[in-house]
Amino acid sequence: MSRRHIALTTLVVRDYDEAIAWYRGKLGFHLLEDTVLSAEKRWVVMAPEAGAPGALLLARASGNGQSASIGNQAGGRVFLFLHTDDFWRDYRAMCEAGVTFREAPREEAYGTVAVFSDLYGNLWDLLQPNSQGR
């Protein structure tokens, strides 16, 4: 049986360096790769943990159509889900780093969760799944 997973999710950003600084400084993400492909394009990969499956490919917007999607990649819905093994540790660290939470943390059947926005306004769930998971 084959084993598959989604390796990268593209996140359209305004500027590579501001996005790298925000995800590193506010969320503690690791910069896994930053390769110059051309004068206009870089291959920038960041992840919450080095070596764990799943990462973000930061892609600088090119043109009006892509620029329009910055901060609204999921049409106002939660776009990404950041799982944690200690919700309150990460919630406090993110609050101290200046991350904007859109709601108070809450307990749901699937775990402890709160919605936050990234530097562009994309919505994320910070989620500590319970044993039933999501």
N, C-alpha and C positions, 0 to 999 in steps of 0.2 A: 504494500500500500504506500502511495506517495504521501509525503508530508509537505503541506503548502502553507504559506501565510502571506499576508499583505506586507510587503517590505517597506514601502515608502508611500506617504500621502503628500501630495503637492499642496503647499500653502503659498498663495500669492501674496507677496509683500511689496511695500513701497521701496524699501532700501535694504540691501543685504546686511550691512553693518548695524543699522538700528535694530533689525530683527534679531540678529545674533546676540547683540548686547541685551535685549529685553529677555529673550528666552534663557540666556545664560544667567543673567543677573536676577531676574524675578522668579523663574521657575527652577533654576539650578540645572538646566539642560546641558548636555555635553555637545561640543562641536566635534562631529565625527569626521567631516570632510569639508574642505573649502578649496575647490580647484577652479582656477581661472580657465574658462573655455574660450573666451574671446574678449574683446574690449568691452562688450556689453553684457556678457553672460558668465555666471559662475555656477558651479555645482556645489551647493551648500546643504549639508545633511546634519541635522541635530536630533538628539534623542534624550529622553529622561535618564536613561542608563546606557552606558557603553556596553555593547555586546548583547543587549536584549532585543528581541524582535520588534519591529515597528519603529519607524523614524519619520521625521518631517523632511521633505525636500523643499527648502525655501527658494521660491522662484520670483525674481523681481518682475513686476508687471511690465509688459511691453504693449503699448497702445491703449486706446481708450476703453476697449472692451475688457481687457484684463484689469485695468486700473479700476473699473467700475465694480469688480468683484472683491476688491480689497476690503476686508472687514465684514463681508456679507457672503461668504463662500457657501453657506448652507441656507441662504434665504431667511435668516433670522432664527433658525432652529439651532439647537446645540450641534456643533460641528464635530468636535473631538472629545474624547473621553480619556482623562488621565487617571488611571487606576493607581492606588496607593495601598500600602500595607499598614499605614498609620495616618488616618484622615486628620486627626487633630494636630499632629506634628507638622504635617505639610500645610494645613490650613493656617496655622499660626505663622509659620515661616513665610508663606505667601503674603499674608496680611502685613507682616513686618516689612516685606520687600516692596509693598505698595500695590499689590495686585488688587484689582477692583472686583469684589464679589457682588453679584446682582441680587443675591438673596441670602438669608440666614441658612446655615447648615440645617439639614433635616434628616430624619431617619425614615427610610422607605423599606418596603419588604425586601428589596434587593441590596440594601446597604445604606451607608452614610454618604450624603451627597450635598454639594452646593455648586451653583453655576457661577463661573467667573468669565470675564472677558479678557482677551489678549490686547496687545497694544493697538490693534486695528479695530477691535470691537467684535471679532469672532467669538462666539460663545463656546465654552468648554464646560464639561462636568468634571469636578474633582470628586472621585468616587472610591470609597473603600467598600468593595463588594462583601456581602456576608457570605455564608457558606453556600447559599443557593445561587449567588452570583447574578449577573445580568447577561 
